[in-house]
Amino acid sequence: MKGISYRGYRICFGRYALQALEPAWITSRQIEAGRHAMTRNVRRGGKIWVRIFLNKPVTVRPTETCMGSGKGSPE
């Protein structure tokens, strides 16, 4: 992933936001961990918007397995 984004830096919903400081791939577990951490601090009735969508599946092979026999399961 290259380049710097010059758009999409304004908060569209709510008062607070999380912003990535560096470009990188993000997993569904990382998104869920961030959402879980935010819900701990947001009181009852608070709303959280997650505007990121995973559209690139990442497959991972288990460690210490033989080569071949297809691709690993998606994470």
C-alpha positions in Angstrom: 0.0 0.0 0.0 1.5 3.2 -1.1 0.8 6.9 -0.9 -0.8 9.3 1.5 -4.6 9.8 1.8 -5.7 13.4 1.4 -9.4 12.7 1.8 -11.5 11.0 4.4 -9.8 12.4 7.5 -12.8 14.2 8.9 -15.1 12.6 11.5 -18.4 11.7 9.8 -20.3 10.3 12.8 -20.0 11.0 16.5 -17.4 13.1 18.4 -14.4 10.8 18.6 -12.5 8.7 16.1 -9.6 6.3 15.8 -7.2 7.0 12.9 -4.5 4.8 11.6 -1.1 6.4 11.6 0.6 4.1 9.2 -0.8 2.1 6.2 -1.1 -1.6 6.9 -3.3 -4.6 6.5 -5.8 -5.1 9.3 -7.4 -8.3 10.4 -10.9 -9.0 11.6 -9.6 -9.8 15.0 -7.9 -6.4 15.3 -11.2 -4.7 14.3 -13.1 -6.7 16.8 -10.5 -6.0 19.5 -10.8 -2.2 18.9 -14.6 -2.4 18.9 -14.5 -4.4 22.2 -12.1 -1.8 23.8 -14.4 1.0 22.7 -17.6 -0.6 24.1 -15.9 -0.9 27.5 -15.6 2.9 27.7 -18.8 3.8 26.0 -21.7 3.8 28.4 -25.1 2.4 27.8 -26.8 4.1 24.9 -23.5 5.0 23.2 -23.1 4.2 19.5 -20.1 2.9 17.7 -19.7 3.0 13.9 -17.1 0.7 12.3 -16.6 2.0 8.8 -13.9 -0.5 7.7 -14.8 -3.6 5.6 -12.5 -6.6 5.1 -12.7 -7.5 1.4 -9.4 -9.3 1.0 -9.3 -12.8 2.5 -6.0 -13.8 4.0 -5.2 -17.5 4.2 -2.8 -18.9 6.8 -1.2 -22.4 6.9 -0.6 -23.9 10.3 3.0 -24.0 11.4 5.0 -27.2 11.0 2.9 -28.6 8.2 4.1 -30.3 5.0 4.1 -28.4 1.7 1.2 -29.1 -0.7 -2.3 -30.2 -0.1 -3.9 -26.9 -1.0 -4.2 -23.5 0.6 -4.6 -22.8 4.3 -7.9 -21.8 5.9 -9.0 -18.2 5.8 -8.4 -16.3 9.1 
